[in-house]
Amino acid sequence: QIELLNIYQRQRDGKDDNPSVPFAFRTVIVQEALPFINLPIACLYSLSNSFALHSESYGMNLQHTLDVIKNSDIPKHKGWSSARTAILTETLFHLFDTDQNGLIDSFEFLPGL
């Protein structure tokens, strides 16, 4: 969020190092999310289906999130072991759980990926 603010301020002040890319189309990808970016559409569809089968109606705890990820095609596509899937999913879960209440909002999970 801080980096986005800095980009916005540089662009607003005419000091942007890359003015050809409007601020609205930029994003900052945190290191923890890198294993989950640029997934093929088939993985996203399987994630959506797994989400529908394994999530609760509003929020997901860590176990629900792990169930959603491990039952999608993502681990197979990435070649992750069960242990690696669990570690990466837990890291992703804590990234999304910004208020640290042990739940992530179901409506933010899929768009977040």
CNS distance restraints for C-alpha pairs under 8 A (distance, minus, plus):
assign (resid   1 and name CA) (resid   5 and name CA) 6.25 0.50 0.50
assign (resid   1 and name CA) (resid  28 and name CA) 7.86 0.50 0.50
assign (resid   2 and name CA) (resid   6 and name CA) 6.22 0.50 0.50
assign (resid   3 and name CA) (resid   7 and name CA) 6.19 0.50 0.50
assign (resid   3 and name CA) (resid  28 and name CA) 7.19 0.50 0.50
assign (resid   4 and name CA) (resid   8 and name CA) 6.12 0.50 0.50
assign (resid   4 and name CA) (resid  26 and name CA) 7.90 0.50 0.50
assign (resid   4 and name CA) (resid  27 and name CA) 7.10 0.50 0.50
assign (resid   4 and name CA) (resid  28 and name CA) 7.00 0.50 0.50
assign (resid   5 and name CA) (resid   9 and name CA) 6.11 0.50 0.50
assign (resid   6 and name CA) (resid  10 and name CA) 6.12 0.50 0.50
assign (resid   7 and name CA) (resid  11 and name CA) 6.08 0.50 0.50
assign (resid   7 and name CA) (resid  16 and name CA) 6.98 0.50 0.50
assign (resid   7 and name CA) (resid  23 and name CA) 7.09 0.50 0.50
assign (resid   8 and name CA) (resid  12 and name CA) 5.99 0.50 0.50
assign (resid   8 and name CA) (resid  23 and name CA) 6.15 0.50 0.50
assign (resid   9 and name CA) (resid  13 and name CA) 6.02 0.50 0.50
assign (resid  10 and name CA) (resid  14 and name CA) 6.10 0.50 0.50
assign (resid  10 and name CA) (resid  15 and name CA) 4.81 0.50 0.50
assign (resid  10 and name CA) (resid  16 and name CA) 4.76 0.50 0.50
assign (resid  11 and name CA) (resid  15 and name CA) 5.84 0.50 0.50
assign (resid  11 and name CA) (resid  16 and name CA) 4.59 0.50 0.50
assign (resid  11 and name CA) (resid  19 and name CA) 6.77 0.50 0.50
assign (resid  11 and name CA) (resid  23 and name CA) 7.41 0.50 0.50
assign (resid  12 and name CA) (resid  16 and name CA) 7.98 0.50 0.50
assign (resid  21 and name CA) (resid  25 and name CA) 6.75 0.50 0.50
assign (resid  21 and name CA) (resid  26 and name CA) 7.27 0.50 0.50
assign (resid  22 and name CA) (resid  26 and name CA) 7.05 0.50 0.50
assign (resid  29 and name CA) (resid  33 and name CA) 6.69 0.50 0.50
assign (resid  29 and name CA) (resid  34 and name CA) 7.14 0.50 0.50
assign (resid  30 and name CA) (resid  34 and name CA) 6.95 0.50 0.50
assign (resid  32 and name CA) (resid  88 and name CA) 7.85 0.50 0.50
assign (resid  32 and name CA) (resid  91 and name CA) 6.54 0.50 0.50
assign (resid  32 and name CA) (resid  92 and name CA) 6.37 0.50 0.50
assign (resid  32 and name CA) (resid  95 and name CA) 7.45 0.50 0.50
assign (resid  33 and name CA) (resid  37 and name CA) 6.70 0.50 0.50
assign (resid  33 and name CA) (resid  92 and name CA) 6.43 0.50 0.50
assign (resid  35 and name CA) (resid  88 and name CA) 7.71 0.50 0.50
assign (resid  36 and name CA) (resid 113 and name CA) 6.72 0.50 0.50
assign (resid  37 and name CA) (resid 113 and name CA) 6.92 0.50 0.50
assign (resid  39 and name CA) (resid  43 and name CA) 6.19 0.50 0.50
assign (resid  39 and name CA) (resid  44 and name CA) 6.82 0.50 0.50
assign (resid  39 and name CA) (resid  74 and name CA) 7.80 0.50 0.50
assign (resid  40 and name CA) (resid  44 and name CA) 6.68 0.50 0.50
assign (resid  41 and name CA) (resid  45 and name CA) 6.22 0.50 0.50
assign (resid  42 and name CA) (resid  46 and name CA) 6.19 0.50 0.50
assign (resid  42 and name CA) (resid  73 and name CA) 7.73 0.50 0.50
assign (resid  43 and name CA) (resid  47 and name CA) 5.98 0.50 0.50
assign (resid  43 and name CA) (resid  72 and name CA) 6.86 0.50 0.50
assign (resid  43 and name CA) (resid  73 and name CA) 5.21 0.50 0.50
assign (resid  43 and name CA) (resid  74 and name CA) 5.62 0.50 0.50
assign (resid  43 and name CA) (resid  77 and name CA) 7.61 0.50 0.50
assign (resid  44 and name CA) (resid  48 and name CA) 6.12 0.50 0.50
assign (resid  45 and name CA) (resid  49 and name CA) 6.22 0.50 0.50
assign (resid  46 and name CA) (resid  50 and name CA) 5.99 0.50 0.50
assign (resid  46 and name CA) (resid  72 and name CA) 5.01 0.50 0.50
assign (resid  46 and name CA) (resid  73 and name CA) 5.84 0.50 0.50
assign (resid  47 and name CA) (resid  51 and name CA) 5.90 0.50 0.50
assign (resid  47 and name CA) (resid  68 and name CA) 6.82 0.50 0.50
assign (resid  47 and name CA) (resid  69 and name CA) 6.70 0.50 0.50
assign (resid  47 and name CA) (resid  71 and name CA) 7.75 0.50 0.50
assign (resid  47 and name CA) (resid  72 and name CA) 4.84 0.50 0.50
assign (resid  47 and name CA) (resid  73 and name CA) 7.00 0.50 0.50
assign (resid  47 and name CA) (resid  74 and name CA) 7.54 0.50 0.50
assign (resid  48 and name CA) (resid  52 and name CA) 6.28 0.50 0.50
assign (resid  48 and name CA) (resid 110 and name CA) 7.20 0.50 0.50
assign (resid  49 and name CA) (resid  53 and name CA) 6.40 0.50 0.50
assign (resid  49 and name CA) (resid  72 and name CA) 7.66 0.50 0.50
assign (resid  50 and name CA) (resid  54 and name CA) 5.97 0.50 0.50
assign (resid  50 and name CA) (resid  55 and name CA) 7.99 0.50 0.50
assign (resid  50 and name CA) (resid  67 and name CA) 7.97 0.50 0.50
assign (resid  50 and name CA) (resid  68 and name CA) 5.15 0.50 0.50
assign (resid  50 and name CA) (resid  69 and name CA) 7.42 0.50 0.50
assign (resid  50 and name CA) (resid  71 and name CA) 5.93 0.50 0.50
assign (resid  50 and name CA) (resid  72 and name CA) 5.61 0.50 0.50
assign (resid  51 and name CA) (resid  55 and name CA) 5.38 0.50 0.50
assign (resid  51 and name CA) (resid  68 and name CA) 5.21 0.50 0.50
assign (resid  53 and name CA) (resid  68 and name CA) 7.88 0.50 0.50
assign (resid  54 and name CA) (resid  64 and name CA) 6.35 0.50 0.50
assign (resid  54 and name CA) (resid  67 and name CA) 6.36 0.50 0.50
assign (resid  54 and name CA) (resid  68 and name CA) 5.72 0.50 0.50
assign (resid  55 and name CA) (resid  59 and name CA) 7.64 0.50 0.50
assign (resid  55 and name CA) (resid  60 and name CA) 6.14 0.50 0.50
assign (resid  55 and name CA) (resid  64 and name CA) 5.77 0.50 0.50
assign (resid  55 and name CA) (resid  65 and name CA) 7.31 0.50 0.50
assign (resid  55 and name CA) (resid  68 and name CA) 6.91 0.50 0.50
assign (resid  55 and name CA) (resid 106 and name CA) 7.66 0.50 0.50
assign (resid  56 and name CA) (resid  60 and name CA) 6.05 0.50 0.50
assign (resid  56 and name CA) (resid  64 and name CA) 7.68 0.50 0.50
assign (resid  56 and name CA) (resid 106 and name CA) 7.81 0.50 0.50
assign (resid  57 and name CA) (resid 106 and name CA) 7.28 0.50 0.50
assign (resid  58 and name CA) (resid 105 and name CA) 6.25 0.50 0.50
assign (resid  58 and name CA) (resid 106 and name CA) 5.39 0.50 0.50
assign (resid  58 and name CA) (resid 107 and name CA) 7.45 0.50 0.50
assign (resid  59 and name CA) (resid 103 and name CA) 5.63 0.50 0.50
assign (resid  59 and name CA) (resid 104 and name CA) 5.36 0.50 0.50
assign (resid  59 and name CA) (resid 105 and name CA) 4.66 0.50 0.50
assign (resid  59 and name CA) (resid 106 and name CA) 5.03 0.50 0.50
assign (resid  60 and name CA) (resid  64 and name CA) 5.45 0.50 0.50
assign (resid  60 and name CA) (resid  65 and name CA) 6.08 0.50 0.50
assign (resid  60 and name CA) (resid 103 and name CA) 5.16 0.50 0.50
assign (resid  60 and name CA) (resid 104 and name CA) 5.32 0.50 0.50
assign (resid  60 and name CA) (resid 105 and name CA) 6.65 0.50 0.50
assign (resid  60 and name CA) (resid 106 and name CA) 6.38 0.50 0.50
assign (resid  61 and name CA) (resid  65 and name CA) 6.28 0.50 0.50
assign (resid  61 and name CA) (resid 102 and name CA) 5.80 0.50 0.50
assign (resid  61 and name CA) (resid 103 and name CA) 4.58 0.50 0.50
assign (resid  61 and name CA) (resid 104 and name CA) 6.57 0.50 0.50
assign (resid  62 and name CA) (resid  66 and name CA) 6.13 0.50 0.50
assign (resid  62 and name CA) (resid  90 and name CA) 6.74 0.50 0.50
assign (resid  62 and name CA) (resid  93 and name CA) 6.47 0.50 0.50
assign (resid  62 and name CA) (resid 102 and name CA) 7.15 0.50 0.50
assign (resid  62 and name CA) (resid 103 and name CA) 7.16 0.50 0.50
assign (resid  63 and name CA) (resid  67 and name CA) 6.15 0.50 0.50
assign (resid  64 and name CA) (resid  68 and name CA) 6.22 0.50 0.50
assign (resid  65 and name CA) (resid  69 and name CA) 6.27 0.50 0.50
assign (resid  65 and name CA) (resid  89 and name CA) 7.21 0.50 0.50
assign (resid  65 and name CA) (resid  93 and name CA) 7.08 0.50 0.50
assign (resid  66 and name CA) (resid  70 and name CA) 5.91 0.50 0.50
assign (resid  66 and name CA) (resid  85 and name CA) 7.96 0.50 0.50
assign (resid  66 and name CA) (resid  86 and name CA) 6.48 0.50 0.50
assign (resid  66 and name CA) (resid  89 and name CA) 6.00 0.50 0.50
assign (resid  66 and name CA) (resid  90 and name CA) 7.40 0.50 0.50
assign (resid  67 and name CA) (resid  71 and name CA) 5.92 0.50 0.50
assign (resid  68 and name CA) (resid  72 and name CA) 6.37 0.50 0.50
assign (resid  69 and name CA) (resid  73 and name CA) 7.98 0.50 0.50
assign (resid  69 and name CA) (resid  74 and name CA) 6.87 0.50 0.50
assign (resid  69 and name CA) (resid  75 and name CA) 7.55 0.50 0.50
assign (resid  69 and name CA) (resid  85 and name CA) 7.74 0.50 0.50
assign (resid  69 and name CA) (resid  89 and name CA) 7.09 0.50 0.50
assign (resid  70 and name CA) (resid  74 and name CA) 7.36 0.50 0.50
assign (resid  70 and name CA) (resid  75 and name CA) 6.37 0.50 0.50
assign (resid  70 and name CA) (resid  82 and name CA) 7.64 0.50 0.50
assign (resid  70 and name CA) (resid  85 and name CA) 6.76 0.50 0.50
assign (resid  70 and name CA) (resid  86 and name CA) 7.98 0.50 0.50
assign (resid  73 and name CA) (resid  77 and name CA) 6.00 0.50 0.50
assign (resid  74 and name CA) (resid  78 and name CA) 5.99 0.50 0.50
assign (resid  75 and name CA) (resid  79 and name CA) 5.70 0.50 0.50
assign (resid  75 and name CA) (resid  80 and name CA) 4.86 0.50 0.50
assign (resid  75 and name CA) (resid  81 and name CA) 7.16 0.50 0.50
assign (resid  75 and name CA) (resid  82 and name CA) 7.91 0.50 0.50
assign (resid  75 and name CA) (resid  85 and name CA) 6.36 0.50 0.50
assign (resid  76 and name CA) (resid  80 and name CA) 6.44 0.50 0.50
assign (resid  80 and name CA) (resid  84 and name CA) 5.64 0.50 0.50
assign (resid  80 and name CA) (resid  85 and name CA) 5.84 0.50 0.50
assign (resid  81 and name CA) (resid  85 and name CA) 6.09 0.50 0.50
assign (resid  82 and name CA) (resid  86 and name CA) 6.17 0.50 0.50
assign (resid  83 and name CA) (resid  87 and name CA) 6.29 0.50 0.50
assign (resid  84 and name CA) (resid  88 and name CA) 6.12 0.50 0.50
assign (resid  85 and name CA) (resid  89 and name CA) 5.89 0.50 0.50
assign (resid  86 and name CA) (resid  90 and name CA) 6.02 0.50 0.50
assign (resid  87 and name CA) (resid  91 and name CA) 6.27 0.50 0.50
assign (resid  88 and name CA) (resid  92 and name CA) 6.15 0.50 0.50
assign (resid  89 and name CA) (resid  93 and name CA) 5.94 0.50 0.50
assign (resid  90 and name CA) (resid  94 and name CA) 6.30 0.50 0.50
assign (resid  91 and name CA) (resid  95 and name CA) 6.33 0.50 0.50
assign (resid  92 and name CA) (resid  96 and name CA) 6.39 0.50 0.50
assign (resid  93 and name CA) (resid  97 and name CA) 6.08 0.50 0.50
assign (resid  93 and name CA) (resid 104 and name CA) 7.16 0.50 0.50
assign (resid  94 and name CA) (resid  98 and name CA) 7.11 0.50 0.50
assign (resid  94 and name CA) (resid 100 and name CA) 7.48 0.50 0.50
assign (resid  96 and name CA) (resid 104 and name CA) 6.08 0.50 0.50
assign (resid  96 and name CA) (resid 109 and name CA) 7.51 0.50 0.50
assign (resid  97 and name CA) (resid 101 and name CA) 6.92 0.50 0.50
assign (resid  97 and name CA) (resid 102 and name CA) 6.67 0.50 0.50
assign (resid  97 and name CA) (resid 103 and name CA) 6.14 0.50 0.50
assign (resid  97 and name CA) (resid 104 and name CA) 5.12 0.50 0.50
assign (resid 104 and name CA) (resid 108 and name CA) 7.58 0.50 0.50
assign (resid 104 and name CA) (resid 109 and name CA) 7.15 0.50 0.50
assign (resid 105 and name CA) (resid 109 and name CA) 6.47 0.50 0.50
assign (resid 106 and name CA) (resid 110 and name CA) 7.47 0.50 0.50
assign (resid 107 and name CA) (resid 111 and name CA) 7.39 0.50 0.50
assign (resid 108 and name CA) (resid 112 and name CA) 5.61 0.50 0.50
assign (resid 109 and name CA) (resid 113 and name CA) 6.54 0.50 0.50
